[in-house]
Amino acid sequence: MIDDVARGHVFITANSPGEIAGWVSPLVEALKRRDSSVMVSLVITPCQYASGTEAEVAAELPGVDRVVRIGRLTREIVFGGKRNRHLGECSCVLFMGGDALYAVLLSKLLKLPAFAYIGKPRWRKHFHKYMVTDANTRGRFLHAGVSPEKIAVVGHLSLDSARLTASRDEIMARLGLAGDSEVVTFLPGSRPFEIEFLIPFFAETAEIMRERFPGIQLFFAVSPFAKKELMVKSAARVNAHVTSSGDLVTSGGCRIRLKLEGRHELMSVSRLIVTIPGTNNLQIAAMGVPMLIVTPLNKAEDIPMDGLLGLLNPRIFPIGLIKRRLILSRTKHMKYVSLPNIIAGREIVPEMLDILQPRDVAEKASSLLLNPGLCETISRDLREITRHRGAAERIASLVLGGRVRPAEEVRRL
């Protein structure tokens, strides 16, 4: 049901772990701080980048009043006859990921204005305002013919999602570690294809690093979107197992602690983080923690991509072969894959983009641990490029306070 509310109802369309954890979560908190009476519905849309657990995780986010899939909501609107009755003066549709078409269609069905937090000027005639991360992106929108008044520079939302409420000493105590312990954390992703490949890959990497640094504390920061049973199954492929206490033990006896809660706290006290490209790169950067970005292309055909090819099963011949060749060809021309380096326009954090083996990653990670001066430089540069926060508050202000428009004018958008 689409319920009556005091001032408004914000329908957010999104999918995939990065969008929900990195964007939706801080924005919803900002919306509720600005006006606690506003209802927030998170509309889950189809997406090839999804993990499959988005709806379940999103239902636990503070401030989200309802999680609904786009198909069900569409049926309610069409057959329930509610449209935009009693939705309130500050109601709107806000695109935050997936296919922008769904946000446009939903805004038409509800007869509400559509906003977009987006990197490319899609559906230019249908969005009331585009909210972009920086001046360079604004320039690209202007070059594409978007009116200046329809563009607002708001910053990077991911920076607002990295929130800490405890000191380093408190976090280390919670982890049961001495204050001077050296922590190395691996982030093995959240999507099934990532878990299946990276759990065994990083387990072997960690085992090699433990041989070189016997005293380091090894962790896997487990995404809330990851399917735990898949993690156990993937670990077994390299004869590793998950103990009753929640540790992953490799075939060589290397113990890696699995951290299911407080991932940001763990990341903040890490000496080094080994991760794949994604939203978490900016969260880590906001904490000033050195990281190594790893993009193994060993199974390039499993990497999600836009377009029809991204929707087809790579196990079907010759789809996998075509996709693999296309991705390998594209990556040859990619200068950077991590958000910190893309934002800075130079390499701040080291990247490994290739067909890789665990030993390759272990050697690179070890070289960083042995070079504290370089790590200090990386930390300083990361803090510099993430100084400007507050994107969530800016978007909330625009969505709730900057769009009081007559109904007849809204319909013409």
C-alpha positions as CSV (number, residue, x, y, z in Angstrom):
1,M,0.0,0.0,0.0
2,I,1.0,3.6,-0.6
3,D,0.1,5.3,2.7
4,D,-0.9,8.8,3.5
5,V,1.9,10.8,5.2
6,A,2.4,14.2,6.7
7,R,4.7,16.0,4.3
8,G,5.9,13.6,1.7
9,H,7.0,10.2,0.4
10,V,10.4,9.7,-1.3
11,F,10.6,6.7,-3.6
12,I,14.2,5.7,-4.0
13,T,15.1,3.3,-6.9
14,A,18.3,1.4,-6.3
15,N,20.0,-2.0,-6.4
16,S,23.4,-3.6,-5.8
17,P,25.3,-3.6,-2.5
18,G,27.3,-0.4,-3.1
19,E,24.3,1.7,-3.9
20,I,22.3,0.5,-0.8
21,A,25.1,0.5,1.7
22,G,27.1,3.4,0.4
23,W,24.4,5.7,-0.9
24,V,20.9,4.9,0.3
25,S,21.9,4.3,3.9
26,P,23.4,7.8,4.6
27,L,20.8,9.6,2.5
28,V,17.9,8.0,4.3
29,E,19.3,9.1,7.7
30,A,19.7,12.6,6.3
31,L,16.1,12.7,5.0
32,K,14.8,11.6,8.4
33,R,17.0,14.1,10.2
34,R,15.6,16.9,8.1
35,D,11.9,15.7,8.4
36,S,11.1,12.7,10.5
37,S,7.5,12.6,9.0
38,V,8.7,11.9,5.5
39,M,8.1,8.3,4.4
40,V,10.9,6.5,2.5
41,S,10.2,3.6,0.2
42,L,13.2,1.8,-1.3
43,V,12.2,0.3,-4.7
44,I,14.4,-2.6,-5.7
45,T,15.0,-2.8,-9.5
46,P,16.5,-5.5,-11.6
47,C,20.2,-5.2,-12.0
48,Q,23.0,-7.5,-13.2
49,Y,25.3,-6.0,-10.5
50,A,23.1,-7.2,-7.7
51,S,24.0,-9.8,-5.0
52,G,20.5,-11.1,-4.7
53,T,20.2,-10.2,-1.0
54,E,19.6,-6.5,-1.4
55,A,15.9,-6.5,-0.2
56,E,16.7,-8.4,2.9
57,V,19.6,-6.2,3.9
58,A,17.8,-3.0,3.0
59,A,14.8,-4.0,5.2
60,E,17.2,-3.6,8.2
61,L,18.3,-0.1,7.3
62,P,17.3,2.6,9.9
63,G,14.8,5.0,8.4
64,V,13.6,2.9,5.5
65,D,9.8,2.5,5.9
66,R,9.3,0.0,3.2
67,V,11.3,-2.1,0.8
68,V,9.4,-3.2,-2.3
69,R,10.3,-4.6,-5.7
70,I,9.4,-2.4,-8.7
71,G,7.0,-5.0,-10.2
72,R,4.9,-5.2,-7.1
73,L,4.8,-1.4,-6.6
74,T,3.8,-0.9,-10.2
75,R,0.9,-3.3,-9.8
76,E,-0.2,-1.5,-6.7
77,I,-0.2,1.9,-8.5
78,V,-1.9,0.7,-11.6
79,F,-4.5,-1.6,-10.1
80,G,-4.9,0.2,-6.7
81,G,-5.7,3.5,-8.3
82,K,-3.7,5.5,-5.8
83,R,-1.4,7.4,-8.1
84,N,-0.2,10.5,-6.3
85,R,-3.2,11.1,-4.0
86,H,-2.2,12.3,-0.5
87,L,1.5,11.7,-1.1
88,G,2.4,15.1,0.3
89,E,4.0,18.3,-1.0
90,C,7.6,16.9,-0.8
91,S,7.0,13.7,-2.6
92,C,9.3,12.6,-5.4
93,V,11.1,9.7,-7.1
94,L,14.9,9.6,-6.6
95,F,17.1,7.5,-8.8
96,M,20.1,6.1,-7.0
97,G,21.2,3.2,-9.2
98,G,20.2,0.5,-11.6
99,D,18.5,1.4,-14.8
100,A,17.2,5.0,-14.8
101,L,14.3,4.0,-16.9
102,Y,12.5,2.5,-13.8
103,A,12.7,5.8,-12.0
104,V,11.3,7.7,-15.0
105,L,8.4,5.2,-15.4
106,L,7.7,5.3,-11.7
107,S,7.6,9.1,-11.7
108,K,5.1,9.0,-14.6
109,L,2.9,6.6,-12.9
110,L,2.9,8.5,-9.6
111,K,2.9,11.9,-11.4
112,L,5.8,13.0,-9.3
113,P,9.0,14.8,-10.2
114,A,12.1,12.6,-10.7
115,F,15.6,13.4,-9.2
116,A,18.8,11.5,-10.0
117,Y,22.1,11.0,-8.3
118,I,23.9,9.9,-11.4
119,G,27.1,10.1,-13.4
120,K,25.7,10.4,-16.9
121,P,22.9,12.6,-18.2
122,R,20.3,10.0,-19.0
123,W,16.6,10.7,-19.8
124,R,17.4,14.5,-19.9
125,K,13.8,15.5,-20.5
126,H,12.4,13.5,-17.6
127,F,14.5,14.4,-14.6
128,H,13.8,17.5,-12.6
129,K,17.3,17.8,-11.3
130,Y,20.6,15.9,-11.6
131,M,22.8,15.7,-8.5
132,V,26.4,15.0,-9.5
133,T,29.6,14.3,-7.6
134,D,31.9,17.1,-8.8
135,A,32.6,20.0,-11.1
136,N,34.1,17.8,-13.8
137,T,31.0,15.7,-14.0
138,R,28.9,18.9,-14.1
139,G,31.0,20.0,-17.0
140,R,30.2,16.8,-18.9
141,F,26.5,17.3,-18.3
142,L,26.7,20.9,-19.6
143,H,28.5,19.7,-22.7
144,A,25.7,17.2,-23.3
145,G,23.2,20.0,-23.3
146,V,21.7,19.8,-19.8
147,S,20.6,23.2,-18.5
148,P,22.8,24.6,-15.7
149,E,19.8,25.0,-13.3
150,K,19.1,21.3,-13.6
151,I,22.5,20.3,-12.2
152,A,23.6,20.4,-8.6
153,V,27.1,19.4,-7.4
154,V,26.6,17.6,-4.1
155,G,29.8,15.5,-3.6
156,H,30.4,11.8,-3.0
157,L,27.7,10.1,-1.0
158,S,30.0,7.2,-0.1
159,L,32.0,9.4,2.2
160,D,29.0,10.0,4.4
161,S,28.6,6.2,4.9
162,A,31.9,5.7,6.6
163,R,30.9,6.5,10.2
164,L,32.9,5.6,13.3
165,T,31.6,5.9,16.9
166,A,34.6,4.5,18.8
167,S,38.3,5.2,19.2
168,R,41.1,3.0,18.0
169,D,41.8,1.7,21.5
170,E,38.1,0.8,22.0
171,I,37.9,-1.0,18.6
172,M,41.1,-2.9,19.3
173,A,39.8,-4.0,22.7
174,R,36.5,-5.2,21.1
175,L,38.6,-7.2,18.6
176,G,40.6,-8.7,21.5
177,L,43.8,-7.3,20.1
178,A,46.7,-5.4,21.7
179,G,46.9,-1.8,20.7
180,D,50.0,-2.2,18.6
181,S,48.8,-5.2,16.6
182,E,49.2,-5.0,12.9
183,V,45.9,-5.8,11.2
184,V,45.5,-6.8,7.5
185,T,42.0,-7.0,6.2
186,F,40.7,-8.6,3.1
187,L,37.3,-7.6,1.5
188,P,36.2,-10.5,-0.7
189,G,33.1,-8.8,-2.2
190,S,29.4,-9.6,-1.9
191,R,28.2,-10.9,-5.2
192,P,28.2,-14.7,-5.7
193,F,30.8,-14.7,-8.4
194,E,33.1,-12.6,-6.2
195,I,32.7,-14.8,-3.2
196,E,33.2,-18.0,-5.2
197,F,36.5,-16.8,-6.6
198,L,37.9,-14.4,-3.9
199,I,37.4,-16.5,-0.8
200,P,39.8,-19.2,-2.0
201,F,42.1,-16.6,-3.7
202,F,42.4,-14.4,-0.6
203,A,42.7,-17.4,1.7
204,E,45.8,-18.4,-0.2
205,T,47.1,-14.9,-0.3
206,A,46.7,-14.5,3.5
207,E,48.4,-17.8,4.1
208,I,51.5,-16.6,2.1
209,M,51.5,-13.3,4.0
210,R,51.3,-15.1,7.4
211,E,54.5,-17.0,6.5
212,R,56.3,-13.7,5.9
213,F,54.7,-11.8,8.8
214,P,54.0,-14.3,11.6
215,G,52.6,-11.6,13.9
216,I,50.0,-10.0,11.7
217,Q,46.3,-10.3,12.5
218,L,44.3,-11.4,9.4
219,F,40.7,-10.6,8.9
220,F,38.0,-11.1,6.2
221,A,35.5,-8.2,6.5
222,V,32.3,-10.0,5.4
223,S,29.7,-7.9,3.5
224,P,26.2,-8.1,4.9
225,F,25.1,-8.9,1.3
226,A,27.3,-12.0,1.1
227,K,25.6,-15.4,1.4
228,K,27.4,-17.1,4.3
229,E,26.7,-20.7,3.0
230,L,28.4,-19.7,-0.3
231,M,31.5,-18.6,1.7
232,V,31.7,-21.9,3.4
233,K,31.4,-23.8,0.2
234,S,34.0,-21.6,-1.6
235,A,36.5,-22.0,1.2
236,A,36.2,-25.8,1.0
237,R,37.5,-25.6,-2.6
238,V,41.0,-25.0,-1.2
239,N,40.5,-27.3,1.7
240,A,39.8,-24.4,4.1
241,H,37.0,-24.6,6.6
242,V,35.0,-22.2,8.8
243,T,35.1,-23.1,12.5
244,S,32.3,-22.9,15.0
245,S,33.9,-19.7,16.5
246,G,33.7,-18.0,13.1
247,D,37.2,-18.3,11.9
248,L,38.4,-19.5,8.5
249,V,41.3,-21.9,8.7
250,T,43.3,-22.7,5.6
251,S,44.8,-26.1,4.7
252,G,48.1,-24.9,6.1
253,G,46.6,-23.9,9.4
254,C,46.5,-20.2,8.9
255,R,43.6,-18.7,10.9
256,I,41.7,-15.8,9.4
257,R,39.0,-14.1,11.5
258,L,35.7,-13.5,9.8
259,K,34.2,-10.1,10.8
260,L,30.4,-10.0,10.2
261,E,29.6,-6.9,12.2
262,G,31.4,-3.6,12.6
263,R,33.2,-3.7,9.2
264,H,34.0,0.0,9.2
265,E,35.5,-0.2,12.7
266,L,37.7,-3.1,11.6
267,M,38.7,-1.2,8.4
268,S,39.6,1.9,10.4
269,V,42.3,0.1,12.5
270,S,43.8,-1.9,9.6
271,R,47.4,-1.3,8.6
272,L,46.4,-2.4,5.1
273,I,43.3,-3.4,3.3
274,V,43.2,-5.7,0.2
275,T,40.0,-5.2,-1.8
276,I,38.4,-5.1,-5.2
277,P,37.2,-1.9,-6.9
278,G,33.9,-0.6,-5.6
279,T,32.1,1.8,-3.3
280,N,34.0,0.6,-0.3
281,N,37.2,2.2,-1.8
282,L,35.9,5.6,-0.9
283,Q,34.8,4.5,2.5
284,I,38.3,3.2,3.1
285,A,39.8,6.4,1.7
286,A,37.7,8.5,4.0
287,M,39.4,6.7,6.9
288,G,42.8,7.3,5.5
289,V,43.7,3.6,5.4
290,P,46.2,2.4,2.8
291,M,44.7,-0.2,0.4
292,L,45.7,-2.4,-2.4
293,I,43.1,-2.6,-5.2
294,V,43.0,-6.1,-6.8
295,T,41.1,-6.9,-10.0
296,P,41.8,-10.5,-11.0
297,L,40.8,-11.1,-14.6
298,N,41.2,-14.9,-14.3
299,K,37.4,-15.3,-14.8
300,A,36.7,-12.1,-16.7
301,E,33.6,-13.6,-18.2
302,D,31.9,-13.5,-14.8
303,I,32.4,-9.8,-14.3
304,P,29.1,-7.9,-14.7
305,M,28.7,-5.4,-17.5
306,D,26.1,-3.1,-19.0
307,G,24.0,-4.0,-22.0
308,L,22.5,-7.2,-23.4
309,L,25.7,-9.1,-23.1
310,G,25.7,-8.5,-19.3
311,L,22.3,-10.1,-19.0
312,L,23.2,-13.3,-20.7
313,N,24.6,-16.4,-18.9
314,P,28.4,-16.6,-19.6
315,R,28.1,-20.4,-19.3
316,I,26.3,-20.5,-22.6
317,F,28.7,-20.9,-25.5
318,P,29.9,-18.6,-27.0
319,I,28.6,-15.9,-24.7
320,G,31.4,-16.4,-22.1
321,L,34.1,-16.4,-24.7
322,I,32.8,-13.2,-26.3
323,K,32.4,-11.5,-23.0
324,R,35.8,-12.5,-21.8
325,R,37.5,-11.1,-24.9
326,L,35.5,-7.9,-24.7
327,I,36.4,-7.3,-21.1
328,L,40.0,-8.1,-21.5
329,S,40.2,-5.7,-24.4
330,R,38.5,-2.9,-22.5
331,T,40.7,-3.3,-19.4
332,K,43.8,-2.7,-21.6
333,H,42.6,0.9,-22.1
334,M,41.6,1.6,-18.4
335,K,43.9,4.0,-16.7
336,Y,42.5,3.5,-13.2
337,V,39.8,1.2,-11.7
338,S,39.6,2.5,-8.1
339,L,37.5,5.5,-7.2
340,P,40.3,7.3,-5.2
341,N,42.6,7.2,-8.2
342,I,39.9,8.2,-10.7
343,I,39.0,11.2,-8.5
344,A,42.6,12.2,-8.0
345,G,43.5,11.7,-11.7
346,R,46.7,9.9,-10.6
347,E,47.7,6.8,-8.7
348,I,47.3,7.2,-5.0
349,V,46.6,3.6,-4.1
350,P,48.3,0.8,-6.0
351,E,46.2,-1.3,-8.4
352,M,46.6,-4.8,-9.8
353,L,44.5,-5.4,-12.9
354,D,45.5,-8.6,-14.6
355,I,45.3,-12.4,-14.6
356,L,46.7,-12.8,-11.1
357,Q,47.8,-15.5,-8.7
358,P,47.6,-15.3,-4.8
359,R,51.4,-15.0,-4.6
360,D,51.3,-11.9,-6.9
361,V,49.0,-10.2,-4.5
362,A,50.8,-11.4,-1.4
363,E,54.1,-10.0,-2.7
364,K,52.6,-6.6,-3.5
365,A,50.8,-6.4,-0.2
366,S,54.0,-7.4,1.6
367,S,56.0,-4.7,-0.1
368,L,53.5,-2.1,1.2
369,L,53.8,-3.4,4.8
370,L,57.5,-3.1,4.5
371,N,57.3,0.5,3.3
372,P,55.7,2.6,6.1
373,G,56.7,5.8,4.4
374,L,54.7,5.0,1.3
375,C,51.8,4.0,3.5
376,E,51.9,7.3,5.3
377,T,51.9,9.1,2.0
378,I,48.9,7.1,0.7
379,S,47.0,7.8,3.9
380,R,47.7,11.5,3.7
381,D,46.6,11.7,0.1
382,L,43.5,9.7,0.7
383,R,42.4,12.1,3.5
384,E,43.1,15.1,1.3
385,I,40.8,13.9,-1.6
386,T,38.0,13.0,0.8
387,R,38.0,16.2,2.9
388,H,34.6,17.4,1.6
389,R,31.7,15.5,3.0
390,G,28.0,16.3,3.4
391,A,26.5,15.0,0.1
392,A,23.7,13.3,2.0
393,E,22.6,16.5,3.6
394,R,22.8,18.4,0.3
395,I,20.7,15.8,-1.5
396,A,18.1,15.7,1.3
397,S,17.8,19.5,1.2
398,L,17.3,19.5,-2.6
399,V,14.8,16.6,-2.5
400,L,12.7,17.9,0.4
401,G,13.2,21.7,0.3
402,G,14.1,22.6,-3.2
403,R,11.2,21.3,-5.3
404,V,7.9,22.8,-4.1
405,R,6.3,23.1,-7.6
406,P,2.7,23.4,-8.8
407,A,1.2,20.0,-9.8
408,E,0.5,21.1,-13.3
409,E,4.2,22.2,-13.8
410,V,5.4,18.9,-12.4
411,R,3.4,16.9,-14.9
412,R,5.2,18.7,-17.8
413,L,8.6,17.4,-16.7
